[in-house]
Every structure is written in structure tokens, then in C-alpha cells.
Amino acid sequence: MAIIITDECINCGACEPECPNNAIYEAGADWAISDGTGVTGLYTLEGGVETTADEQHKPISDEVYYIVPDKCTECQGFHEEPQCAAVCPVDCCVPDPDREETEEELLARKERLHL
């Protein structure tokens, strides 16, 4: 499952530089699949929506840092545990119960993001 940042976030930013997929964004910031990844050209997002790698998408949150689920791999293939959760001083980086994914799915996403 992807990790989410709850509204208990204090916007400290400790999580953002720890993400190997550049999946974490500051509140209100636009995001793109290509940010910090090796993706170019067309990319299919969750739900089958096609986008270009550089297309800017609207922020998921305007109030707290947020994680783009299409870029989150729970640090599979990089670290033993999600690094955002490991460094969060208020424990607001938690598994998203609405997005249960297997280790294989997360590793496949990692491969798609880091060509």
C-alpha cells in the first residue's frame, strides 16, 4: 500500500528529502511523474489515466505535505522501511488502508519509475 501523510503533519519537511522516488511534495506544490525519476514520454497512472512524464498535476493537498501514490513504493528496493515514516517526528506518515499493494506491485512500480 502507498503511504499517506495525515493532517497531523506539522509541515517540517523532514520526509521530503528522504524519499527515493521524489513522491513527497510540499503543500500546494504541483507534481509530475518525471520529478526525480527516469520516466520520459507517456506514463499510465493508477486507474489507467495516461499522462506525459513532465505534465504538471494539481496538488493532492494544499495544507500539508503529501505523497503521490503513483510514485510511492514504500521504499521497496531501496530501504527496509518507508523512510518518510522513519524520520517523521509526529508519526503522520502511515500506510494508506485504501491502497493495499503487494511487494511485487511496489517493486514493479520502482522499476517503472527508475528505468
N, C-alpha and C positions, 0 to 999 in steps of 0.2 A: 504494500500500500504506500502511497505517497505520504509525505509528512506535510502537516499544515501548521501554520502559526496562529495561535488563538488570540483573542482580543486582550489577553493579559499581557501581550507584548509591550515592552517599555521603549521600543524603538532605539535600542542601544547599538544595533548594527553588528554585534559580535558574530552572528551567524553568517552574514553575507560573504565575507572572505573565506570562510571555511568550506563552502560548497564547491565540490569539484566539477559540477555541471553548470555553474552560474545560474542556478534555478531560483535564487533568492533575490528579491528586489525590494527596494525602499518603497514605502507607501507612496502611491501616486505616480510611480515611475512606469513608463511603457516598457514592454518586454518583447524580445524576438528570440526565436529558436537559435539563431546564429550567435547570439551573445555568449562568448566563452566556449563555443563548441566548434566542431569541424564541419557542421552542416552547411551545405550550399544548395541552391536550386529549390525544388519543391520538397515539401515535407508534409506528411499526413499527421494531423493532430488527433488526440483522443476523440472518438466519435466519428472519425472519417473525414473531418474537415481538412481540406488542403490549403496550405499557405506557402508563401515563399519564405526561405530561411531568414531573410532580412526584414520581412514585414513587421511593422511595429503594431503590437496588440495593446489594447487598453489595460490599465492596471486591474488586478484582481481585488486590491484593497487600496483605499485612499487614506486609511487611518493607521495601519500597522504594516510592518514588513510582511511580505507574502512569498509563497513558494509556488512556482508554475508546475502543476502536476505533470505536464508533458515533458518536463526536464528533470524531474526528481527520480532518482534511482535508489533512494535511501542509502546512498554511498556504496551500494553493492559494487564490487570490483575495485573499489578504492580503499575502503576502510572497514573495520569490523562493525562499526555502528554509525548511525547518522551523525555527522559532525555538528550539524546545527543544534541538535538536541544535547550533544555533549558539552557545548560551550554556552548554552543559554542560561543566563543567571536566574531566570524566573520560570524555567521549565515550561515554556509555552510552545515548544516545537514537539508536536505529538503526532502519532500515526493517525491518518485520516480513515475513520471507520467506513466511509463511503467509497473507498478506493482500495479494495483488497487485491494485491498483486503477488504473484509467486516470485521467488528468487530468479527463476528463469526469465520471467517477463521483465523484471528490473534489469537483469544483465543484458537482455536483448535491447532494451532502451539505451543502455550505456553504449552498446556497440553502434547503434544508430546515431547517437549524439557525437561520438568521438571516433570518426572514420579513420 
